[in-house]
């Protein structure tokens, strides 16, 4: 994952290649500098690594208290854990998808921490403890984090950060080669080929072996990750996708697209080189013309009726 992060943060002359139009910043930050730090953030049990593309990169940024209004912390079932967050402002959680990782900070109710969204009403209520099921997956993913509700007090100061590792955008940059030809640079860090590979590695890396969220306790993650990796490499993954329909692009498709652009650039360069050579010949012919012959032709031209 760190290698992929570094490759996708490649820059030339201070311009990031995979950041879309945001060329002045590094586009990818996976949120950890070591495996231990990664597993501390995603323990594979109470907080799982986002298993779908929309959960990975569907939303970004921070939902400040001014955006959400006061938060109500409640129980989804009587006598159950406090597992539901309801924002006062309509539409505050509309962008959050099941599987998204969120971090609460500045909570007046003592609920600072990192959580997994397991369900949403698409408006202003999310649930953060329970079971995630993504058809056609055969194995459910369980998370067990819960919130506190001290004396039923609303949270009046919390902000919610959405853990999205992509910092660029998806705007394409068009380069015109001549009057008739141009091509778009639209390859960015969240191309499905790259995103599926990062997601597969994160699914495997989460959780410490021997604990509830470790890979040894969730062997279904091996098949899930292998499907995503094969689909990312060449699009030949067999069987049903574990988390629903995936983007079709693979590294082989990326290679073909870059190869086509290289051919287009090479053809354009060859054409311009040829034209430059013709112009150089014309200029040289005029600069090195025989003076006596030129004068004779000029005089002949003036005598022509």
C-alpha positions in Angstrom: 0.0 0.0 0.0 2.8 2.4 0.8 4.4 1.6 -2.6 1.2 2.3 -4.4 0.8 5.5 -2.4 4.3 6.7 -3.5 3.8 5.8 -7.1 0.4 7.6 -7.2 2.1 10.6 -5.6 4.7 10.9 -8.4 5.3 14.4 -9.5 7.2 16.0 -12.4 8.5 19.5 -12.0 6.3 19.9 -8.9 3.1 18.8 -10.6 1.4 15.6 -9.4 0.6 13.3 -12.2 -2.4 11.5 -10.6 -4.2 14.4 -8.9 -6.5 15.5 -11.7 -6.4 19.3 -11.9 -5.1 19.6 -8.3 -1.5 19.2 -9.5 -0.1 21.2 -6.6 -0.7 18.6 -3.9 -0.1 14.9 -3.2 -3.3 13.1 -4.2 -3.0 9.9 -2.1 -2.7 9.5 1.7 -3.7 6.0 3.0 -3.7 7.3 6.6 -0.8 5.3 8.1 2.9 5.0 7.9 3.2 1.4 9.1 1.2 -1.8 9.4 0.8 -1.3 13.2 -0.5 2.2 12.7 -2.9 1.0 10.0 -4.2 -1.8 12.2 -4.7 0.6 15.1 -7.0 2.7 12.9 -8.8 -0.3 11.3 -8.9 -3.2 13.8 -11.1 -5.3 11.5 -13.8 -5.7 14.2 -15.0 -2.5 15.7 -13.8 -0.5 12.7 -13.5 -2.3 9.4 -11.7 -1.1 6.3 -14.2 0.3 3.8 -15.1 -2.6 1.5 -16.7 -0.8 -1.4 -15.6 1.9 -3.8 -18.3 4.3 -2.6 -17.4 3.8 1.0 -13.7 4.3 0.1 -13.9 7.5 -2.0 -17.6 8.4 -2.2 -17.3 11.4 0.1 -14.5 13.4 1.6 -13.9 16.3 4.0 -15.2 17.2 7.4 -18.8 17.7 8.5 -18.5 20.6 11.0 -21.0 21.2 13.7 -22.4 24.1 11.7 -23.2 21.6 8.9 -24.8 18.9 11.0 -26.3 21.0 13.9 -26.5 19.2 17.3 -26.2 15.4 17.2 -28.6 13.1 19.0 -27.0 9.9 20.2 -29.7 7.2 20.6 -30.4 3.4 20.6 -31.8 1.7 17.6 -33.4 -0.9 19.8 -34.5 -0.7 23.4 -31.9 -1.8 25.9 -29.4 -2.0 23.1 -26.1 -0.1 22.6 -26.2 3.6 21.7 -25.4 3.1 18.0 -27.4 5.8 16.1 -26.4 9.4 15.3 -29.1 11.8 14.1 -28.1 15.3 12.9 -30.4 18.3 13.5 -29.9 19.6 10.0 -31.6 17.8 7.1 -29.3 16.2 4.5 -26.3 16.4 6.8 -25.4 12.7 6.2 -26.7 12.4 2.6 -23.2 11.7 1.3 -22.3 8.9 3.7 -22.5 5.3 2.5 -22.5 2.0 4.4 -18.9 1.0 5.0 -17.5 4.5 5.3 -15.1 5.2 8.1 -15.7 8.4 10.1 -13.9 10.0 12.9 -15.7 12.1 15.6 -13.7 14.9 17.2 -14.5 17.5 19.8 -17.5 15.6 21.1 -19.2 17.2 24.1 -20.7 13.8 25.0 -17.3 12.0 25.1 -17.7 10.1 21.9 -14.5 11.0 20.1 -13.2 8.1 18.1 -13.3 6.2 14.8 -16.4 4.3 13.7 -17.8 2.4 10.7 -21.1 3.5 9.2 -23.2 0.4 8.7 -26.5 1.9 7.6 -28.0 5.3 6.7 -31.4 6.8 5.8 -29.8 8.9 3.1 -30.6 12.1 5.0 -29.6 12.8 8.6 -29.4 9.5 10.5 -26.6 6.9 10.5 -26.1 3.8 12.5 -22.5 2.9 13.4 -22.8 -0.6 15.0 -24.1 -3.8 13.4 -23.5 -6.0 10.4 -22.6 -4.9 6.9 -23.9 -7.1 4.0 -23.0 -6.3 0.4 -24.8 -8.6 -2.1 -23.7 -10.9 -3.6 -21.4 -11.4 -0.7 -22.0 -14.6 1.2 -20.2 -13.5 4.3 -21.4 -10.6 6.4 -19.0 -8.2 8.0 -19.7 -7.4 11.6 -18.6 -4.3 13.5 -19.3 -3.7 17.2 -18.5 -0.1 17.9 -21.0 1.9 19.9 -21.6 5.4 21.3 -22.4 6.8 24.7 -25.4 9.0 25.5 -24.7 10.6 28.9 -28.0 11.6 30.4 -29.5 12.0 27.0 -27.6 15.2 26.3 -27.2 16.3 22.7 -23.7 16.6 21.3 -23.3 20.4 20.7 -19.7 20.6 19.4 -18.6 17.5 17.5 -17.3 17.5 14.0 -17.2 14.4 11.8 -14.3 13.7 9.5 -14.8 11.3 6.5 -11.8 9.0 6.0 -11.1 9.3 2.3 -7.5 8.7 1.1 -7.8 10.7 -2.2 -7.0 14.4 -2.1 -7.2 15.2 -5.8 -10.2 15.5 -8.2 -11.5 13.9 -11.3 -11.2 16.8 -13.8 -9.5 15.9 -17.1 -6.9 18.1 -18.7 -7.1 18.4 -22.5 -3.9 18.9 -24.5 -4.2 20.0 -28.1 -1.4 18.7 -30.3 -2.5 20.5 -33.5 -5.6 21.8 -35.2 -7.0 18.3 -35.7 -5.7 16.2 -32.8 -6.0 16.4 -29.0 -6.2 14.0 -26.1 -7.4 14.2 -22.5 -5.2 13.4 -19.5 -7.9 11.8 -17.3 -5.9 9.2 -15.4 -6.0 9.9 -11.7 -5.4 8.2 -8.3 -8.9 6.8 -8.0 -9.0 5.1 -11.3 -10.7 1.7 -10.6 -7.5 -0.1 -11.4 -5.7 1.7 -8.6 -8.6 1.9 -6.2 -9.4 -1.8 -6.3 -5.8 -2.7 -5.6 -5.6 -0.4 -2.6 -8.9 -1.6 -1.2 -7.8 -5.3 -1.6 -4.6 -4.7 0.3 -6.5 -2.7 3.0 -8.9 -5.6 3.5 -6.0 -8.0 4.1 -4.0 -5.6 6.2 -6.7 -4.7 8.8 -6.8 -6.4 12.1 -4.1 -8.1 14.2 -3.7 -11.8 14.0 -5.1 -13.6 17.0 -7.6 -10.9 17.7 -11.3 -10.6 16.8 -10.6 -8.6 13.6 -7.6 -10.4 12.4 -7.3 -12.2 9.1 -7.2 -15.6 10.8 -10.7 -14.9 12.2 -12.0 -13.6 8.8 -10.6 -15.9 6.1 -13.3 -14.8 3.7 -11.3 -11.7 3.2 -8.7 -13.7 1.3 -11.1 -14.5 -1.5 -12.5 -11.0 -1.4 -9.1 -9.4 -1.8 -7.9 -11.9 -4.5 -11.0 -11.1 -6.6 -10.3 -7.3 -6.3 -6.6 -7.8 -7.1 -7.2 -10.0 -10.1 -9.9 -7.5 -11.3 -7.4 -4.7 -10.8 -4.5 -6.3 -12.7 -6.2 -7.6 -15.8 -10.0 -7.8 -15.3 -10.0 -11.6 -15.4 -11.4 -12.2 -11.8 -13.6 -15.2 -11.8 -16.9 -15.5 -10.0 -19.3 -12.9 -8.5 -17.8 -9.7 -7.1 -17.9 -9.9 -3.3 -19.2 -6.3 -2.9 -21.4 -5.7 -5.8 -20.6 -4.4 -9.3 -17.1 -3.0 -9.7 -15.5 -0.5 -12.1 -14.3 -2.2 -15.3 -10.9 -0.6 -15.6 -7.8 -2.6 -15.0 -4.1 -2.0 -15.1 -4.1 -3.6 -18.5 -6.6 -1.0 -19.7 -4.5 1.8 -18.2 -1.5 0.4 -20.0 -3.4 0.4 -23.3 -4.7 3.9 -22.8 -1.2 5.3 -22.0 0.2 3.4 -25.0 -2.3 5.0 -27.3 -1.4 8.4 -26.0 2.3 7.7 -26.5 1.7 6.7 -30.1 -0.4 9.9 -30.7 2.4 12.0 -29.2 5.0 10.2 -31.3 3.1 10.6 -34.5 2.5 14.3 -33.8 6.2 14.8 -33.0 7.2 13.1 -36.2 4.8 15.2 -38.2 6.0 18.4 -36.7 9.7 17.4 -37.1 9.0 16.7 -40.8 7.3 20.1 -41.2 10.2 21.8 -39.4 12.6 20.1 -41.7 10.7 21.3 -44.8 10.6 24.9 -43.5 14.4 24.7 -42.7 15.0 23.6 -46.3 12.9 26.4 -47.7 14.7 29.0 -45.5 18.1 27.6 -46.4 17.2 27.6 -50.1 16.3 31.3 -49.9 19.2 32.4 -47.8 21.7 30.5 -50.0 20.3 31.5 -53.3 22.7 32.6 -56.1 22.6 36.4 -56.2 23.2 36.7 -59.9 20.5 34.1 -60.8 18.1 35.8 -58.4 18.6 39.2 -60.0 18.3 37.8 -63.5 14.9 36.1 -62.6 13.7 39.4 -61.1 14.6 41.4 -64.2 13.0 38.8 -66.4 9.8 39.0 -64.3 9.6 42.8 -64.6 9.8 42.5 -68.5 7.0 40.0 -68.6 3.9 41.8 -70.1 
